[in-house]
Amino acid sequence: MNTHQSVLTPVKRSWCNGMTILNIMVVVIILVVQISSTCCLASSQHQNLVRWNHPKRELLDRINRKGPYIGVVMAYSTEEMALQASGVFIPNCHNPSVDLSGRKFNIGSIKGTKVIYVMSGQRRLNAGITVQILLDVFDIRGIVHYGIAGSANNSLSYGDVSIPKYVAFTGSWNWENLGSKNVDKFTEMKIGNYNLPKEGQNLLGEIAFKPEEFFSVGQPMKEVFWLEVDKTWFNLAAQLKCLEFQRCENATSCLPRVPKVEYGLRGATADIFLDNAAYRNFLFKEFQVSTVDEESSAIVMTAMSSNVPSIVIRGVSDLAGGEGTPVSTFLSSLAAVNTLNVTIKFIELIGASRNTLAK
């Protein structure tokens, strides 16, 4: 019996040792695969989050293999019409566009730089959704947002183009009762100060502005009011300060002066089309806001959340109620064209500086 056991024991131990080694090898292989997958994901700034069984997955993969791209976002049809009329956008001959979530993403190039341009639609929700789709689905190395805007700064007039350094959402309020003693006010506007014929109490009370809750990769949530556009791109845009524009569209449609590029101002976003001189003046006095629109802060915040560079380029089409007269179609078209011209020059700068700009 003892002899029988002594013969079998080494065999049993050998089998156990073999199983142990096999298990270790399996674990090692699994770890290598996981680490390799993680490294591949980490090597790209953006992860393609389209589900594997998405009907357009193969098409999107083909498009992304030709990337990375600059995402160009606009909100109004006037802005897209200016781009189409310019002829600078060259569609990709094989995959010129793809429709996702009701939006058409146009694939091509501008001045030799690969771009994907898309109409977001108006206001913050549409703008934020559109940029998030761009970042989740496509290989995007930055967002350029251009469009028309109202001017809240008397030094900015029709046709001028602003490249702001900061943008903020000025549509988030605590609407408080008359005489509220809230000590946490950021900035407030008392409705009674605007009574006519004289100032006084007003049951509408006062509006206390609030910061936004900002979430970003690898950072805890924090409250912010001013959002700063990407510093590298903003510094690059300084080269555009001396661009020249035409004063007249034709013999009968001319501006009182030649438009200019303003660099380093502030822009405000709200889900409101501003056409009120008193509120316009309030924004400039309290926040030093120079342009007002409905999309910019959403686009910048969405890009910042994913650590993607972005820039805003806005042309003045109206004075946000300061002019006292309806805005003409000519002014909107001229502002869109001037803004597009600045955008094209900026995209050219990105293309020329590709080796020095992070993806």
Residue pairs with C-beta under 8 A, 6 or more apart in sequence:
41 47
44 139
45 141
45 306
45 307
45 308
45 359
46 135
46 136
46 138
46 139
46 140
46 306
46 308
47 136
48 60
48 61
48 64
48 136
48 137
48 139
49 136
49 137
50 56
50 57
50 60
50 136
50 137
51 57
54 60
56 98
56 100
59 95
59 98
60 98
60 137
60 138
62 94
62 95
63 92
63 95
63 98
63 107
63 138
64 138
64 139
66 92
66 114
67 114
67 138
67 139
67 140
67 141
68 114
68 139
68 140
68 141
68 359
69 107
69 114
69 115
69 116
69 138
69 139
69 140
69 141
70 113
70 114
70 115
70 116
70 140
70 141
70 142
70 143
70 144
70 347
70 350
71 115
71 116
71 117
71 118
71 131
71 134
71 135
71 138
71 140
71 142
71 143
71 144
72 110
72 115
72 116
72 117
72 118
72 143
72 144
72 145
72 146
72 343
72 347
73 117
73 118
73 120
73 127
73 130
73 131
73 134
73 143
73 144
73 145
73 146
73 295
73 299
74 80
74 83
74 117
74 118
74 119
74 120
74 145
74 146
74 147
75 119
75 120
75 121
75 122
75 123
75 126
75 127
75 147
75 294
75 295
76 122
76 147
76 148
76 336
77 119
78 148
78 332
78 333
78 336
79 146
79 147
79 148
79 336
79 339
79 340
80 117
80 119
81 333
81 336
82 333
82 336
82 337
82 339
82 340
83 89
83 117
83 340
86 337
86 340
86 344
88 110
88 111
88 344
89 106
89 108
89 109
89 110
89 115
89 117
90 108
90 109
90 110
91 97
91 106
91 107
91 108
92 107
92 108
92 109
95 107
96 106
96 107
96 108
97 104
97 105
97 106
97 107
98 104
98 105
98 107
99 105
100 133
100 137
101 129
101 133
103 118
103 119
103 120
103 121
103 130
103 133
104 118
104 119
105 116
105 117
105 118
105 133
105 134
105 138
106 116
106 117
106 118
107 116
108 114
108 115
108 116
108 117
109 115
110 344
110 347
110 348
111 344
111 347
111 348
111 351
112 351
113 347
113 348
113 350
113 351
113 354
115 347
116 134
116 138
116 140
118 130
118 134
119 130
120 126
120 127
120 129
120 130
120 131
120 295
120 299
121 127
121 130
122 294
122 295
123 271
123 294
123 295
124 169
124 171
124 269
124 271
124 294
124 295
124 297
124 298
125 271
125 298
126 295
127 294
127 295
127 296
127 298
127 299
127 302
128 298
128 299
128 301
128 302
131 143
131 298
131 299
131 302
131 303
132 302
134 140
134 143
135 302
135 303
135 306
135 308
140 308
141 308
141 309
141 357
141 358
141 359
142 230
142 233
142 303
142 308
142 309
142 310
142 311
142 350
142 357
143 299
143 303
143 308
143 309
143 310
143 311
144 310
144 311
144 313
144 343
144 346
144 347
145 295
145 296
145 299
145 300
145 310
145 311
145 312
145 313
146 312
146 313
146 314
146 315
146 339
146 340
146 342
146 343
147 293
147 295
147 313
147 314
147 315
147 336
147 339
148 293
148 314
148 315
148 316
148 317
148 332
148 335
148 336
148 339
149 162
149 267
149 291
149 292
149 293
149 314
149 315
149 316
149 317
149 335
150 274
150 275
150 280
150 291
150 292
150 293
150 316
150 317
150 318
150 319
150 320
150 321
151 157
151 160
151 290
151 291
151 292
151 316
151 318
151 319
151 320
151 322
152 268
152 274
152 280
152 281
152 283
152 284
152 289
152 290
152 291
152 292
152 320
152 322
153 265
153 284
153 289
153 290
153 291
154 284
154 322
155 262
155 290
156 162
156 262
156 265
156 290
156 291
156 316
157 255
157 256
157 257
157 259
157 316
157 319
158 255
158 259
158 316
158 317
158 318
158 319
158 331
158 334
158 335
159 245
159 255
159 259
159 315
159 316
159 331
159 334
159 335
159 338
160 259
160 260
160 261
160 262
160 315
160 316
160 338
161 243
161 245
161 259
161 260
161 261
161 262
161 313
161 314
161 315
161 316
161 335
161 338
161 339
161 342
162 261
162 262
162 263
162 265
162 267
162 290
162 291
162 313
162 314
162 315
162 316
163 234
163 237
163 240
163 261
163 262
163 263
163 264
163 265
163 311
163 312
163 313
163 342
164 229
164 264
164 265
164 266
164 267
164 290
164 291
164 296
164 312
164 314
165 228
165 229
165 234
165 264
165 265
165 266
166 226
166 227
166 228
166 229
166 266
166 267
167 226
167 227
167 229
167 266
167 267
167 268
167 269
167 296
167 297
167 300
167 312
168 225
168 226
168 227
168 266
168 267
168 268
168 269
168 287
168 289
168 297
169 212
169 268
169 269
169 270
169 297
169 298
169 301
170 209
170 268
170 269
170 270
170 283
170 287
170 289
171 269
171 270
171 271
171 272
172 209
172 210
172 211
172 212
173 207
173 208
173 209
173 210
174 182
174 185
174 207
174 208
174 210
175 205
175 206
175 207
175 208
176 182
176 205
176 206
176 207
176 208
177 205
178 192
178 201
178 202
178 203
178 204
178 205
178 206
179 205
180 205
180 206
180 208
182 208
184 208
185 208
185 209
186 208
186 209
186 210
186 211
186 225
187 208
187 209
187 286
187 287
188 206
188 207
188 208
188 209
189 206
189 207
189 209
189 282
189 286
190 202
190 205
190 206
191 202
191 204
191 205
191 206
191 207
192 199
192 200
192 201
192 202
192 204
192 206
193 199
194 278
195 202
209 225
211 223
211 224
211 225
212 223
212 224
212 225
212 297
212 301
213 221
213 222
213 223
214 221
214 222
214 223
214 224
214 227
214 301
214 304
214 305
215 221
215 305
216 304
216 305
216 306
216 307
217 305
217 306
217 307
226 266
227 297
227 300
227 301
227 304
228 234
229 300
229 310
229 311
229 312
230 303
230 309
230 310
230 311
232 309
232 357
232 358
233 309
233 310
233 311
233 350
233 357
234 264
234 311
236 346
236 349
236 350
236 353
236 357
237 263
237 311
237 313
237 346
237 349
238 263
239 349
240 261
240 263
240 342
240 345
240 346
240 349
241 261
241 263
242 261
243 261
243 341
243 342
243 345
244 258
245 258
245 259
245 260
245 338
245 341
246 258
247 254
247 255
247 257
247 258
247 259
248 254
248 255
249 330
249 333
249 334
253 330
253 334
255 334
259 334
259 338
261 342
262 290
265 290
265 291
266 287
266 288
266 289
266 290
267 289
267 290
267 291
267 292
267 293
267 296
267 297
267 312
267 314
268 283
268 287
268 289
268 291
268 292
268 293
268 297
269 292
269 293
269 294
269 295
269 296
269 297
269 298
270 292
270 294
271 294
272 294
273 294
274 280
274 283
274 292
274 320
274 321
275 318
275 320
275 321
276 320
276 321
277 320
277 321
277 322
277 324
279 321
280 292
280 319
280 320
280 321
280 322
281 322
283 289
283 292
284 290
291 314
291 316
292 320
293 314
296 312
296 314
299 310
299 312
300 310
300 312
303 309
303 310
304 310
309 357
309 358
311 346
313 339
313 342
313 343
313 346
314 339
315 335
315 336
315 338
315 339
315 342
316 335
317 327
317 331
317 332
317 334
317 335
317 336
318 327
318 331
318 332
350 357
